Amino acid sequence: MKRIKDNDNATIVACYIGYITQAIVNNFVPLLFVTFQKQFGIALDKIGLLISVNFGVQLLVDLLAAGLVEKVGERKTMITAHLCSGTGLLLLAFLPWLFPVPYIGLLIGIVCYAIGGGLIEVMLSPIVEACQTKNKEAVMSSLHSFYCWGHVGVVLISTLYFAVFGTGSWWILACIWAVIPFFNTCLFFHVPIRSLVEEGKSMGLREIFRERVFWILFIVMVCAGAAEQGMSQWASAFAEMGLSVSKTVGDLGCSAGPGLVGMISELSGRGLKAGLFSAIVFPVILVAGIWMIKQENRR
């Protein structure tokens, strides 16, 4: 443990695993949309709301994280983040059968791990940036790529599991995925964590909220996430339901966005075709936001 405490490389590895954790909490449940619909009788609009809740809670936590870090510090924040992520996955696995309305159990589990996911997202880059290591740009690029690798890993491993054991035992896989954040919790108890911002030097929330560019970037971030999540998180369900392919094949071609997709799918009567088409509004707003940022820079 002494070697770990003095080794910034251990911190970087823990942050890599942190992004894998976020990939799990963001991309595991969408593989189960059709399963939830069949097993619990949940309508498409409510299924879409699950992802919107996840996305919305993470955004809210992102806004509040700065104040939390100043009060409790980076280490306790990261430990809390991973404990929430792991606990949320366990709650997701068991609560639906303990509540008269399974949907409530799913929501509680998702809110819990969304808190962890939001803290992880906002903390990892500053922690790695503060590490004393060479080739910082390469390390930062690798850091963000681990979310992508985690996404691919979640889909591949989950698909293999479902092909062998069936989707009915998805709750067991949720427990298995929970091992990763709990393991990383142990790492963050021991790895060195250096502060990037001197005490008392960070901007307060009032100062941040007064910045016009902050609100433009906030809208851009919401629309970017909505555009991504609205398509990627429904792609598997669309392939399985709309194209009549197996779940294995569907899992392997693939907030506000997912919620809108689900709601329009349910209300239009045309299914996921109409819902997915509605998500085109988000990249349009995204482009407009980028243009506004360029205008601000010129000023």
GIURRA-V762181 format. One record per residue. N is the residue number from 1. RES is the residue in one letter. SS is DSSP state (helix for helix, strand for strand, loop for the rest). Layout:
<<N:RES:SS> <N:RES:SS>>
This chain:
<<1:M:loop> <2:K:helix> <3:R:helix> <4:I:helix> <5:K:helix> <6:D:loop> <7:N:loop> <8:D:helix> <9:N:helix> <10:A:helix> <11:T:helix> <12:I:helix> <13:V:helix> <14:A:helix> <15:C:helix> <16:Y:helix> <17:I:helix> <18:G:helix> <19:Y:helix> <20:I:helix> <21:T:helix> <22:Q:helix> <23:A:helix> <24:I:helix> <25:V:helix> <26:N:helix> <27:N:helix> <28:F:loop> <29:V:helix> <30:P:helix> <31:L:helix> <32:L:helix> <33:F:helix> <34:V:helix> <35:T:helix> <36:F:helix> <37:Q:helix> <38:K:helix> <39:Q:helix> <40:F:helix> <41:G:loop> <42:I:loop> <43:A:loop> <44:L:helix> <45:D:helix> <46:K:helix> <47:I:helix> <48:G:helix> <49:L:helix> <50:L:helix> <51:I:helix> <52:S:helix> <53:V:helix> <54:N:helix> <55:F:helix> <56:G:helix> <57:V:helix> <58:Q:helix> <59:L:helix> <60:L:helix> <61:V:helix> <62:D:helix> <63:L:helix> <64:L:helix> <65:A:helix> <66:A:helix> <67:G:helix> <68:L:helix> <69:V:helix> <70:E:helix> <71:K:helix> <72:V:helix> <73:G:loop> <74:E:helix> <75:R:helix> <76:K:helix> <77:T:helix> <78:M:helix> <79:I:helix> <80:T:helix> <81:A:helix> <82:H:helix> <83:L:helix> <84:C:helix> <85:S:helix> <86:G:helix> <87:T:helix> <88:G:helix> <89:L:helix> <90:L:helix> <91:L:helix> <92:L:helix> <93:A:helix> <94:F:helix> <95:L:helix> <96:P:helix> <97:W:helix> <98:L:helix> <99:F:loop> <100:P:loop> <101:V:loop> <102:P:helix> <103:Y:helix> <104:I:helix> <105:G:helix> <106:L:helix> <107:L:helix> <108:I:helix> <109:G:helix> <110:I:helix> <111:V:helix> <112:C:helix> <113:Y:helix> <114:A:helix> <115:I:helix> <116:G:helix> <117:G:helix> <118:G:helix> <119:L:helix> <120:I:helix> <121:E:helix> <122:V:helix> <123:M:helix> <124:L:helix> <125:S:helix> <126:P:helix> <127:I:helix> <128:V:helix> <129:E:helix> <130:A:helix> <131:C:loop> <132:Q:loop> <133:T:loop> <134:K:loop> <135:N:loop> <136:K:helix> <137:E:helix> <138:A:helix> <139:V:helix> <140:M:helix> <141:S:helix> <142:S:helix> <143:L:helix> <144:H:helix> <145:S:helix> <146:F:helix> <147:Y:helix> <148:C:helix> <149:W:helix> <150:G:helix> <151:H:helix> <152:V:helix> <153:G:helix> <154:V:helix> <155:V:helix> <156:L:helix> <157:I:helix> <158:S:helix> <159:T:helix> <160:L:helix> <161:Y:helix> <162:F:helix> <163:A:helix> <164:V:helix> <165:F:helix> <166:G:loop> <167:T:helix> <168:G:helix> <169:S:helix> <170:W:helix> <171:W:helix> <172:I:helix> <173:L:helix> <174:A:helix> <175:C:helix> <176:I:helix> <177:W:helix> <178:A:helix> <179:V:helix> <180:I:helix> <181:P:helix> <182:F:helix> <183:F:helix> <184:N:helix> <185:T:helix> <186:C:helix> <187:L:helix> <188:F:helix> <189:F:helix> <190:H:helix> <191:V:loop> <192:P:loop> <193:I:loop> <194:R:loop> <195:S:loop> <196:L:loop> <197:V:loop> <198:E:loop> <199:E:loop> <200:G:loop> <201:K:loop> <202:S:loop> <203:M:loop> <204:G:loop> <205:L:helix> <206:R:helix> <207:E:helix> <208:I:helix> <209:F:helix> <210:R:helix> <211:E:loop> <212:R:helix> <213:V:helix> <214:F:helix> <215:W:helix> <216:I:helix> <217:L:helix> <218:F:helix> <219:I:helix> <220:V:helix> <221:M:helix> <222:V:helix> <223:C:helix> <224:A:helix> <225:G:helix> <226:A:helix> <227:A:helix> <228:E:helix> <229:Q:helix> <230:G:helix> <231:M:helix> <232:S:helix> <233:Q:helix> <234:W:helix> <235:A:helix> <236:S:helix> <237:A:helix> <238:F:helix> <239:A:helix> <240:E:helix> <241:M:helix> <242:G:loop> <243:L:loop> <244:S:loop> <245:V:loop> <246:S:loop> <247:K:helix> <248:T:helix> <249:V:helix> <250:G:helix> <251:D:helix> <252:L:loop> <253:G:loop> <254:C:loop> <255:S:loop> <256:A:loop> <257:G:helix> <258:P:helix> <259:G:helix> <260:L:helix> <261:V:helix> <262:G:helix> <263:M:helix> <264:I:helix> <265:S:helix> <266:E:helix> <267:L:helix> <268:S:helix> <269:G:loop> <270:R:loop> <271:G:loop> <272:L:helix> <273:K:helix> <274:A:helix> <275:G:helix> <276:L:helix> <277:F:helix> <278:S:helix> <279:A:loop> <280:I:helix> <281:V:helix> <282:F:helix> <283:P:helix> <284:V:helix> <285:I:helix> <286:L:helix> <287:V:helix> <288:A:helix> <289:G:helix> <290:I:helix> <291:W:helix> <292:M:helix> <293:I:helix> <294:K:helix> <295:Q:helix> <296:E:helix> <297:N:helix> <298:R:helix> <299:R:loop>>
